[in-house]
Amino acid sequence: MANAKILAEKQLAVAEVTEKFKASASTIIADYRGLNVAQVTQLRKTLREAGIEFVVLKNSLARRASANAELSALDEYLTGPTAIAFSKDDLVAPAKILTEFAKKNDQLSVKGGVVEGRVVGYDQIKALAELPSRDGLLSMLLSVLQAPVRNFALAVKAVAEKKEAEGQA
């Protein structure tokens, strides 16, 4: 029979991970088998700087939490050594960081994840990683919004220069 204290701790851990699944905009599951301590430390540092939480969980705990969060389809990715990256704000950053790290370190493999509440596989994670970052998308939007104003200003300037040239002639 399980100790009541240990059972309570496990239930609390499952509840915490369930909340992380629910609150996360993007969750990426990876197999980190074969990475050395220095590589894992570097990966954690890079993710932490981007505001992403990276945790290693027992698959049984992660399965219970995913079931509580109504993400049971994640079970197929919860095999072997499992590390999970949770991002509350940025959809693209965890996918981008983990896939870039996996390109340089063959031992890390991205399995799948959850994007905006939908379970996705590696192909969708890879496609997400190829998108520009949030800042890049915002700068693209800003340039699109500025283009009409810039073009109008250039047209007004050209008309003014033409009238000025006609007045001098």
N, C-alpha and C positions, 0 to 999 in steps of 0.2 A: 504494500500500500504506500502510495506517495506521501511524503511529508507535506502537511498542510501549508507550511511556510514556503516550501519550494514550489508547490502548486500555485500559490498566490503570486509568487514572483514571475512564474511563467505566464500566468494570465495577464499580469500587468504588462509584461514584455509584448505579448500578442496584441494587447489593446494599443500600446504605443506604436507598433509597426502598422497596425490597421489604420490608425490616424495618419501616419506618414503616407500610406498608400492613397488615402482619401484626399489629403491636402496637397499631394504632389501633382504638379502640372505635367511632369515628365519623370518616369521611373525607368531606369535601365538595369537589366540583370546581366551580369558577366561572370565568366569562369576565370578565376585568377590563378589557377593551378600552374605552378612552375615559375611564378614571379618571385624574385628574391626580395629581401627586406628593403633594400635601397629602391628598387623599382616601385614597390607598393607605397613606400613613403613618398616618393616623387609624385605618384598618381594621386594619392590622398591630398598632398599639398596643392596640386594643380586644381583639383576639384574643390577643395575648401576655399581657395582664392576666388573661384567662380560662384561661391555661395551654394555649393552642392554637398549634401551629406552622403558619405560613402561608408556603408556598414557591411560587415560579414555576418551572415545569419545562418542558423541551422535551417535546413529546408523544411523540417516539420513545423517550426515556428512560423516561417514565411508562408507556408501553405495555409495554416490556420488563419493568419492575418489576411491573406489574399481572399480566402473564403468569406471572412467577416466583411471585407470591403467589396464583396460581390465581384471578384476578379479571379474566379476559379480557373479560368482558361490559362492563367499563369503557371499552373502546376507543371505543364510540360517543360518549362524552362527552369524549374526548381529542382535540378538534379546535379549531383557532383558538388564541388566547392562553389559556393554561391556568394557573390558580393553584389550589393544593390546600391545604386546611386539614386538619391531622391532630390529633385529640384522643385521648389515651390513656385519659382517665378519664371525661369527661362526654360522654354520647351526644347530649344536647340542645343544649349550648352552641354548637357551631360552626354548626349549622343555624339556631338562633335569631339569633345575631349576624349571620351572612351574609344571611339573609332580611330582617332589620330594616334592615341597611345597604342592601340592594338596593331596598327600598321608598323610601328617601330619595335614592338615587343610581341613576338609571335605567341608567347605563352598566354596572353590575355585574349579571351574571345568573348565578344558580345553575343548574348543568346537571344534576347528579346526584351520586351518591357511593356510599359503602359504609357500612352500619350493621350492626355486629356480624357482619361477614363476608359480608353479603348486599348485592349491587349493587342500588341503588334509583334511581328517577328523581326528577324535580323535585317531583312531587305528594307522594311519600312524605317528601321532605325538608321540604316546606312543612308537612305534617301533623305531623312531628316537631318543627318549630319552634314549633308552636302548643301543645305540651305545656308544663306548668309546668317550671321549672328543677328540678334535683336537690334543691336546698334547699327549694323549694316543695313537692315531692313528699314529702320527709321531714317537713316540718311538718304536711302533711295526714295522713300516717300517724300521727304523734305525737298529733294531736288525736283521731283515730279510736280510738287505744289508750287515751287518757285519758278519753274520754266515759263508759264504764261505771263507772269509779272515781269520777268526779265525780258521776254520778247516784246512786250508792250513798251517797256522803257527804251529798248533799242529802236523801236519803230518811231517813237516820239522824238528821240534824239536825232534820227536820220531826217525826219521831216523838218525839225528845227534847223539842222545844218543846211538843208536844201534851201529853205526860205532865206537863211542868212546869206548863202552864196548868191541867190537870185537878187537880193537887195544890194549887194556890193557890185554886181555886174552892170 
